[in-house]
C-alpha cells in the first residue's frame, strides 16, 4: 500500500531526476561550472585551471559538445560555458548558442591557457575550476551531482561552502527505494502529480530518437538494427533507444529528459516503454505508470552504484526498461522481480569507457537483456540465488550490483582511464 511518505519521497525523486539537459551531462556540467566561474569572477577569465575527476575526464573526452561546431573535450566545454553559457539554465547552459558565437568559442579555447589536471579524490563526479582575470581570482566547485555547487570563492573570500557526500550522492528519499514500494507508487499515485514530468520525457526523448533515425548521426546503431533485423517490436524498442544516443553523443542540440544524471539512461529507460505502449495500444495512463516503473527501477539500481562509475549505466536503464515493459503486459511483483534479476545476471559487468558513439550499441544490448529477462520469466526459466552475483531476492541482487560497481570495479575504472589518456 502506498503511504503519503513514500508518495512524497518518490515525487521529489522524480522531480530531481527527470530534468531536461542539452548535450551529454558531463561536458554540460563542466560548461555550467565555467559559466558560473565567469559570473563569480565578474569577467571573462584570462587563464583557467580545471581539476576534474577521472570519470568526468572519461565522459568528456570523446563526446561532441553541442553548439560548438563539433568540438570535444574539457577545454571545449569550458570555452563554451565561458563565452556563451547561461548559468541560470543549469544543464541547458549552452542550449541557445547562436551559430555566430561558435567561432568565438573556438577562438577562446585556442587563445586562452586552460590547464586540465586529474587529481586523486573521493568524489567520482568532481569539477573544480579556478579562473584569473585582471588581478582577480575565482573558484567554482561541483561535486557528486551535475549541478551541485559546493564551493564558491572570489579573491580569497569564501562565498559558499557546504559539505559533500564523500563520493556518493546522498539524495533524500533514496533509502525508501525498493521494488514493492515502486510498484505501489506506480499503481496508486495520482498521475496529475507527475504527468507533466512524464509528458516532457515522452516528447523530448521521442523527438531525439526520431532525429537519430532520420539523419546521419554517430555509428547509426538505431538505423542499422531496423535495416538488418526489421520492425519486430523487440528490435524497434532497442533501435529507438539506440538512435537517441546516436544523435546525442554526436552533438545533437535537442534536449533530452535525463534519469540518474544521464541522458543515455533517460532515453534507455523511456523509449522502449514508449514504443511497446504504442505497439500494445496501451492507454496513456498505462504508459505513464509503466514509465514510472522503468524510471524508478533505474534510479533504484543507480542509488547503490553512484552517478558515475566503471559500470555502464545503460545496463541499469535497460533493466529498468525491461521492468516497465513487463508492467505494460500486466506483470506483478514476482514477474518484475524475476525480470530484473534475470536481466542483471545477463549483462552486469559491462564497462563504461566514456561517453561516445558506441554508447548506442551498449544501450541496445541493455534493452535486449531487459526484454530477455522478462521472456525468460514467461517461459518459466529464471536465474536463482547463488548463480554468480544473484542474491536471495531482487533487493539483495540490486545491493550486490551496487557493491560490484562501487567497490569491485574501482581498479577497472582506473585502468580504463589510463588506457584512454595514454
C-alpha positions as CSV (number, residue, x, y, z in Angstrom):
1,X,0.0,0.0,0.0
2,X,1.2,3.5,-0.9
3,X,1.8,5.7,2.1
4,X,1.9,9.5,1.9
5,X,5.5,9.4,3.0
6,X,6.5,7.1,0.1
7,X,4.5,9.0,-2.4
8,X,6.0,12.4,-1.5
9,X,9.5,10.9,-1.4
10,X,9.1,9.4,-4.9
11,X,7.6,12.5,-6.4
12,X,10.6,14.5,-5.0
13,X,13.0,12.0,-6.5
14,X,11.3,12.2,-9.9
15,X,11.3,16.0,-9.9
16,X,15.0,15.9,-9.2
17,X,15.8,13.3,-11.7
18,X,13.6,13.9,-14.7
19,X,15.0,17.2,-15.9
20,X,16.0,18.3,-19.4
21,X,19.6,18.6,-20.5
22,X,21.1,19.6,-23.8
23,X,24.2,17.6,-24.5
24,X,25.9,14.8,-22.6
25,X,25.7,15.8,-18.9
26,X,29.4,15.6,-18.0
27,X,30.6,18.2,-20.6
28,X,27.5,20.2,-19.8
29,X,28.3,20.2,-16.1
30,X,31.8,21.5,-17.0
31,X,30.2,24.2,-19.1
32,X,27.8,25.1,-16.3
33,X,30.8,25.4,-13.9
34,X,32.5,27.6,-16.4
35,X,29.5,29.9,-16.8
36,X,29.3,30.2,-13.0
37,X,33.0,30.9,-12.9
38,X,32.6,33.8,-15.3
39,X,29.7,35.1,-13.2
40,X,31.6,34.9,-9.8
41,X,34.8,36.4,-11.3
42,X,32.7,39.2,-12.9
43,X,34.9,39.0,-16.1
44,X,36.0,36.6,-18.8
45,X,38.9,34.6,-17.3
46,X,42.3,35.1,-18.9
47,X,43.6,31.8,-17.6
48,X,41.8,28.7,-16.2
49,X,42.9,25.7,-14.1
50,X,40.4,22.8,-14.4
51,X,40.8,20.0,-11.8
52,X,38.4,17.2,-12.7
53,X,37.8,13.6,-11.5
54,X,38.7,10.7,-13.7
55,X,35.1,9.9,-14.5
56,X,34.5,13.5,-15.7
57,X,37.6,13.3,-17.9
58,X,36.5,9.9,-19.3
59,X,33.0,11.1,-20.2
60,X,34.0,14.4,-21.7
61,X,37.0,13.3,-23.8
62,X,35.2,11.7,-26.8
63,X,31.7,13.2,-26.9
64,X,30.7,16.2,-29.0
65,X,29.8,19.4,-27.0
66,X,26.6,20.8,-28.6
67,X,26.7,24.2,-30.3
68,X,30.5,24.2,-30.7
69,X,30.8,23.1,-34.3
70,X,31.8,19.6,-33.4
71,X,34.3,20.4,-30.6
72,X,35.1,17.8,-27.9
73,X,36.9,17.7,-24.6
74,X,37.1,19.6,-21.3
75,X,38.7,22.7,-22.9
76,X,35.8,23.0,-25.4
77,X,33.2,22.6,-22.7
78,X,34.9,25.3,-20.6
79,X,35.2,27.6,-23.6
80,X,31.5,27.2,-24.5
81,X,30.4,27.9,-20.9
82,X,32.7,31.0,-20.6
83,X,31.8,32.5,-24.0
84,X,28.1,31.6,-24.3
85,X,26.9,29.9,-21.2
86,X,23.9,30.9,-19.1
87,X,24.4,29.6,-15.6
88,X,20.8,30.1,-14.7
89,X,19.9,27.4,-17.2
90,X,21.9,24.7,-15.4
91,X,22.0,21.6,-17.7
92,X,20.7,23.7,-20.6
93,X,23.5,26.2,-20.0
94,X,24.6,26.1,-23.7
95,X,21.3,25.2,-25.3
96,X,20.7,28.6,-27.0
97,X,24.1,29.4,-28.5
98,X,23.8,31.3,-31.8
99,X,25.9,29.9,-34.6
100,X,27.8,33.2,-34.8
101,X,29.4,32.5,-31.4
102,X,30.9,29.2,-32.4
103,X,33.9,30.9,-33.8
104,X,34.3,32.9,-30.6
105,X,34.2,29.7,-28.6
106,X,36.9,28.1,-30.8
107,X,39.0,31.3,-30.6
108,X,38.7,31.4,-26.8
109,X,39.8,27.8,-26.5
110,X,42.8,28.3,-28.8
111,X,44.0,31.6,-27.3
112,X,43.3,31.1,-23.5
113,X,45.6,29.0,-21.3
114,X,43.4,26.2,-20.0
115,X,45.2,23.6,-17.9
116,X,43.4,20.3,-17.2
117,X,44.5,18.1,-14.4
118,X,43.0,14.9,-12.9
119,X,43.9,14.7,-9.2
120,X,43.0,11.8,-7.0
121,X,39.9,12.3,-4.8
122,X,37.0,10.6,-3.1
123,X,34.4,12.1,-5.5
124,X,33.7,10.3,-8.7
125,X,32.0,13.4,-10.0
126,X,34.2,16.4,-9.2
127,X,34.8,19.6,-11.1
128,X,36.9,22.5,-9.7
129,X,37.6,25.5,-11.9
130,X,39.9,28.3,-10.9
131,X,40.0,31.4,-13.1
132,X,42.1,34.6,-13.2
133,X,41.4,38.0,-14.8
134,X,42.8,41.5,-14.1
135,X,44.4,40.6,-10.8
136,X,41.2,38.8,-9.5
137,X,40.7,35.1,-8.9
138,X,37.6,33.0,-8.5
139,X,36.9,29.3,-7.8
140,X,33.8,27.1,-8.5
141,X,33.5,23.5,-7.5
142,X,30.7,21.0,-8.3
143,X,30.6,17.5,-6.7
144,X,28.6,14.3,-6.7
145,X,25.7,15.5,-8.9
146,X,26.0,17.5,-12.1
147,X,24.7,20.9,-10.8
148,X,25.6,20.6,-7.1
149,X,27.8,23.6,-6.5
150,X,29.5,23.1,-3.1
151,X,32.1,25.9,-3.2
152,X,32.4,29.4,-4.5
153,X,35.3,31.8,-3.8
154,X,36.4,35.2,-5.0
155,X,39.7,36.8,-4.2
156,X,40.1,34.6,-1.1
157,X,36.7,35.3,0.3
158,X,34.5,32.2,0.6
159,X,31.1,32.9,-0.9
160,X,29.6,29.4,-0.5
161,X,30.8,26.3,1.2
162,X,28.9,23.2,2.1
163,X,29.9,19.6,2.7
164,X,29.6,17.0,0.0
165,X,28.7,13.3,0.4
166,X,32.2,12.0,0.2
167,X,31.8,10.1,-3.1
168,X,28.2,9.0,-3.4
169,X,25.2,11.3,-3.8
170,X,23.1,11.3,-0.7
171,X,19.7,12.0,-2.2
172,X,16.8,12.4,0.2
173,X,14.3,9.6,-0.2
174,X,16.6,7.1,-1.9
175,X,16.6,4.9,1.2
176,X,12.9,4.2,0.5
177,X,13.5,2.7,-2.9
178,X,12.6,-0.9,-3.3
179,X,10.5,-2.8,-5.8
180,X,7.4,-3.2,-3.6
181,X,7.3,0.5,-3.0
182,X,8.0,1.3,-6.6
183,X,5.1,-0.9,-7.8
184,X,2.7,0.5,-5.1
185,X,3.6,4.0,-6.3
186,X,3.2,3.2,-10.0
187,X,-0.2,1.5,-9.3
188,X,-1.7,4.1,-7.0
189,X,-0.2,7.6,-7.4
190,X,-2.5,10.3,-8.7
191,X,-0.9,10.8,-12.2
192,X,-1.8,14.5,-12.2
193,X,1.1,14.9,-9.7
194,X,3.7,13.6,-12.2
195,X,2.1,13.8,-15.7
196,X,4.0,16.9,-16.6
197,X,7.3,15.2,-16.0
198,X,6.3,12.1,-18.0
199,X,4.8,14.0,-20.9
200,X,8.0,16.0,-21.2
201,X,10.1,12.8,-21.1
202,X,7.9,11.3,-23.9
203,X,8.0,14.4,-26.1
204,X,11.7,15.2,-25.8
205,X,13.1,11.7,-25.9
206,X,10.9,10.6,-28.8
207,X,11.9,13.7,-30.8
208,X,15.7,13.0,-30.3
209,X,15.2,9.3,-31.3
210,X,13.3,10.3,-34.5
211,X,16.2,12.7,-35.3
212,X,18.7,9.8,-34.7
213,X,16.8,7.5,-37.1
214,X,16.2,10.2,-39.7
215,X,19.7,11.7,-40.1
216,X,23.3,10.6,-40.2
217,X,24.4,10.6,-36.5
218,X,27.1,8.6,-34.8
219,X,27.5,5.0,-35.8
220,X,23.8,4.7,-36.8
221,X,23.2,1.8,-34.4
222,X,19.4,2.5,-34.4
223,X,19.1,2.6,-38.2
224,X,21.3,-0.5,-38.5
225,X,19.1,-2.5,-36.2
226,X,15.9,-1.6,-38.2
227,X,17.6,-2.2,-41.6
228,X,19.1,-5.5,-40.7
229,X,16.5,-7.1,-38.3
230,X,13.2,-5.5,-39.4
231,X,10.4,-3.9,-37.4
232,X,9.7,-6.5,-34.7
233,X,8.8,-4.7,-31.5
234,X,11.8,-6.1,-29.7
235,X,14.1,-4.6,-32.3
236,X,12.1,-1.4,-32.5
237,X,12.5,-0.9,-28.8
238,X,16.2,-1.3,-29.0
239,X,16.6,0.8,-32.1
240,X,14.7,3.8,-30.8
241,X,16.7,3.9,-27.6
242,X,20.0,3.5,-29.5
243,X,19.0,6.1,-32.1
244,X,18.5,8.7,-29.4
245,X,22.1,8.0,-28.2
246,X,23.4,8.1,-31.8
247,X,22.2,11.7,-32.1
248,X,23.1,12.9,-28.6
249,X,26.6,11.5,-28.4
250,X,27.5,13.2,-31.7
251,X,26.4,16.7,-30.7
252,X,22.6,16.8,-31.4
253,X,21.4,20.1,-29.8
254,X,17.9,18.8,-28.9
255,X,17.1,18.5,-25.2
256,X,16.7,15.1,-23.5
257,X,15.0,14.3,-20.2
258,X,17.6,12.5,-18.2
259,X,17.5,9.9,-15.4
260,X,20.2,9.4,-12.8
261,X,22.1,12.3,-14.2
262,X,22.4,10.7,-17.7
263,X,20.6,11.4,-21.0
264,X,21.5,8.0,-22.3
265,X,19.9,6.4,-19.3
266,X,16.9,8.7,-19.6
267,X,16.4,7.6,-23.2
268,X,17.0,3.9,-22.4
269,X,14.6,3.9,-19.6
270,X,11.8,5.6,-21.5
271,X,11.9,5.0,-25.3
272,X,11.5,1.1,-25.2
273,X,8.5,1.5,-22.9
274,X,7.0,4.2,-25.1
275,X,7.4,2.0,-28.3
276,X,5.9,-1.0,-26.5
277,X,3.0,1.1,-25.3
278,X,2.2,2.2,-28.8
279,X,2.6,-1.4,-30.1
280,X,0.2,-2.7,-27.5
281,X,-2.3,0.1,-27.9
282,X,-1.9,0.9,-24.3
283,X,-3.8,3.9,-22.8
284,X,-1.9,7.0,-21.8
285,X,-2.4,6.1,-18.2
286,X,-0.9,2.6,-18.7
287,X,2.1,4.1,-20.5
288,X,2.6,6.7,-17.7
289,X,2.5,4.1,-15.0
290,X,4.9,1.8,-16.9
291,X,7.3,4.7,-17.3
292,X,7.2,5.3,-13.6
293,X,8.3,1.7,-13.0
294,X,11.1,1.9,-15.6
295,X,12.4,5.3,-14.3
296,X,12.3,4.3,-10.6
297,X,13.8,0.8,-11.1
298,X,16.6,2.5,-13.0
299,X,17.1,5.0,-10.1
300,X,16.8,2.2,-7.6
301,X,19.7,0.4,-9.1
302,X,21.8,3.5,-9.5
303,X,21.4,4.5,-5.8
304,X,24.0,1.9,-4.9
305,X,26.2,2.4,-7.9
306,X,26.6,6.2,-7.9
307,X,26.2,8.7,-10.7
308,X,29.5,7.7,-12.4
309,X,31.5,4.5,-12.3
310,X,33.1,1.8,-14.5
311,X,29.7,0.1,-14.6
312,X,27.8,1.1,-17.7
313,X,24.6,3.0,-16.8
314,X,22.8,1.7,-19.9
315,X,22.7,-1.7,-18.2
316,X,20.7,-0.3,-15.3
317,X,18.4,1.6,-17.6
318,X,17.9,-1.4,-19.9
319,X,16.9,-3.4,-16.9
320,X,14.5,-0.7,-15.9
321,X,13.0,-0.7,-19.4
322,X,12.5,-4.5,-19.1
323,X,10.6,-4.0,-15.9
324,X,8.5,-1.2,-17.5
325,X,7.7,-3.5,-20.5
326,X,6.7,-6.3,-18.2
327,X,4.4,-3.9,-16.3
328,X,2.8,-2.9,-19.6
329,X,2.0,-6.6,-20.1
330,X,0.2,-6.8,-16.8
331,X,3.1,-8.3,-14.8
332,X,3.0,-8.1,-11.0
333,X,5.7,-8.2,-8.3
334,X,7.0,-11.7,-8.9
335,X,7.3,-11.3,-12.7
336,X,9.0,-7.9,-12.5
337,X,11.4,-9.1,-9.7
338,X,12.5,-12.1,-11.9
339,X,12.8,-9.8,-14.9
340,X,15.2,-7.5,-13.0
341,X,17.2,-10.4,-11.6
342,X,17.4,-12.2,-14.9
343,X,18.4,-9.1,-16.8
344,X,21.0,-8.1,-14.3
345,X,22.6,-11.6,-14.4
346,X,22.8,-11.5,-18.2
347,X,24.7,-8.3,-18.7
348,X,26.2,-6.9,-15.4
349,X,29.8,-6.0,-15.7
350,X,29.6,-4.1,-19.0
351,X,32.2,-1.3,-18.7
352,X,31.7,2.4,-19.1
353,X,34.6,3.7,-21.1
354,X,33.3,7.2,-21.5
355,X,30.5,8.9,-23.5
356,X,30.9,8.4,-27.2
357,X,29.0,6.9,-30.2
358,X,29.5,3.2,-29.0
359,X,27.2,4.0,-26.1
360,X,24.3,3.4,-28.5
361,X,25.3,-0.2,-29.0
362,X,25.6,-0.8,-25.3
363,X,22.1,0.7,-24.9
364,X,20.8,-1.8,-27.5
365,X,22.4,-4.6,-25.5
366,X,21.0,-3.3,-22.2
367,X,17.4,-3.1,-23.6
368,X,17.8,-6.6,-25.2
369,X,18.8,-8.0,-21.7
370,X,15.8,-6.3,-20.1
371,X,13.4,-7.8,-22.7
372,X,15.0,-11.3,-22.5
373,X,14.8,-11.2,-18.7
374,X,11.0,-10.9,-19.0
375,X,10.8,-13.5,-21.7
376,X,12.8,-15.9,-19.5
377,X,10.2,-15.5,-16.8
378,X,7.3,-16.0,-19.1
379,X,8.8,-19.3,-20.2
380,X,9.5,-20.5,-16.6
381,X,13.3,-20.0,-16.8
382,X,15.0,-17.9,-14.2
383,X,18.3,-17.4,-12.6
384,X,18.4,-18.2,-8.9
385,X,20.3,-17.3,-5.7
386,X,23.9,-18.5,-5.9
387,X,24.1,-18.0,-9.7
388,X,27.0,-15.6,-9.6
389,X,26.0,-12.3,-8.2
390,X,22.3,-13.2,-7.9
391,X,21.1,-12.8,-4.3
392,X,18.2,-14.3,-2.3
393,X,15.8,-11.8,-3.9
394,X,15.6,-8.8,-6.1
395,X,16.6,-6.3,-3.4
396,X,19.7,-8.3,-2.4
397,X,20.7,-8.7,-6.1
398,X,20.4,-5.0,-6.6
399,X,22.5,-4.4,-3.5
400,X,25.1,-6.8,-4.9
401,X,25.3,-4.8,-8.1
402,X,25.9,-1.7,-6.0
403,X,28.9,-3.4,-4.3
404,X,30.2,-4.7,-7.6
405,X,30.1,-1.3,-9.3
406,X,31.2,1.0,-6.4
407,X,33.8,-1.3,-4.9
408,X,34.8,-4.1,-7.2
409,X,35.2,-2.0,-10.3
410,X,37.3,0.7,-8.9
411,X,40.6,-0.7,-10.3
412,X,38.8,-1.3,-13.6
413,X,37.9,2.4,-13.7
414,X,41.5,3.4,-13.2
415,X,42.7,1.1,-15.9
416,X,40.1,2.4,-18.4
417,X,41.1,6.0,-17.6
418,X,44.8,5.1,-18.1
419,X,44.1,3.4,-21.5
420,X,42.0,6.4,-22.6
421,X,44.5,9.1,-21.6
422,X,47.6,7.3,-22.9
